[in-house]
Structures are given as structure tokens and as C-alpha cells.
Amino acid sequence: MSEQDDAVHIETDAARGSVSHTGLRYVLGFSLAFAVIAMSAVWIIPALWG
């Protein structure tokens, strides 16, 4: 942390309190894709048989 001209500058990791992990992006992406596929199946399959 440093102070320059009455502004406080904090490193990104210190401000977040942790290190950002890229694996979380993949988990969220796969979860979103699964949710879209599952919701589409729930809508399409009964429409084909009904």
C-alpha cells in the first residue's frame, strides 16, 4: 500500500483478500451451459411428444 497525492493505492490481491483463480470461470461456464441444456430439454421433449 502506498500513498501519493492523498490517494491510497492498494495492490489487487491485497484489496480482494485472495488470489483470483481462473478455474472458477470454467465452473461458472459449464454450470451455465448445463442449465441452458437442461431447461431446453425440459421444454423441447414434452413439446415433441405432446
MODELLER restraints for C-alpha pairs under 7 A, 6 or more apart:
rsr = mdl.restraints
at = mdl.atoms
rsr.add(forms.Gaussian(group=physical.xy_distance, feature=features.Distance(at['CA:1:A'], at['CA:8:A']), mean=7.00, stdev=0.5))
rsr.add(forms.Gaussian(group=physical.xy_distance, feature=features.Distance(at['CA:1:A'], at['CA:9:A']), mean=5.61, stdev=0.5))
rsr.add(forms.Gaussian(group=physical.xy_distance, feature=features.Distance(at['CA:1:A'], at['CA:10:A']), mean=4.64, stdev=0.5))
rsr.add(forms.Gaussian(group=physical.xy_distance, feature=features.Distance(at['CA:1:A'], at['CA:11:A']), mean=6.61, stdev=0.5))
rsr.add(forms.Gaussian(group=physical.xy_distance, feature=features.Distance(at['CA:2:A'], at['CA:8:A']), mean=5.96, stdev=0.5))
rsr.add(forms.Gaussian(group=physical.xy_distance, feature=features.Distance(at['CA:2:A'], at['CA:9:A']), mean=5.40, stdev=0.5))
rsr.add(forms.Gaussian(group=physical.xy_distance, feature=features.Distance(at['CA:2:A'], at['CA:10:A']), mean=6.88, stdev=0.5))
rsr.add(forms.Gaussian(group=physical.xy_distance, feature=features.Distance(at['CA:3:A'], at['CA:9:A']), mean=6.27, stdev=0.5))
rsr.add(forms.Gaussian(group=physical.xy_distance, feature=features.Distance(at['CA:13:A'], at['CA:19:A']), mean=5.59, stdev=0.5))
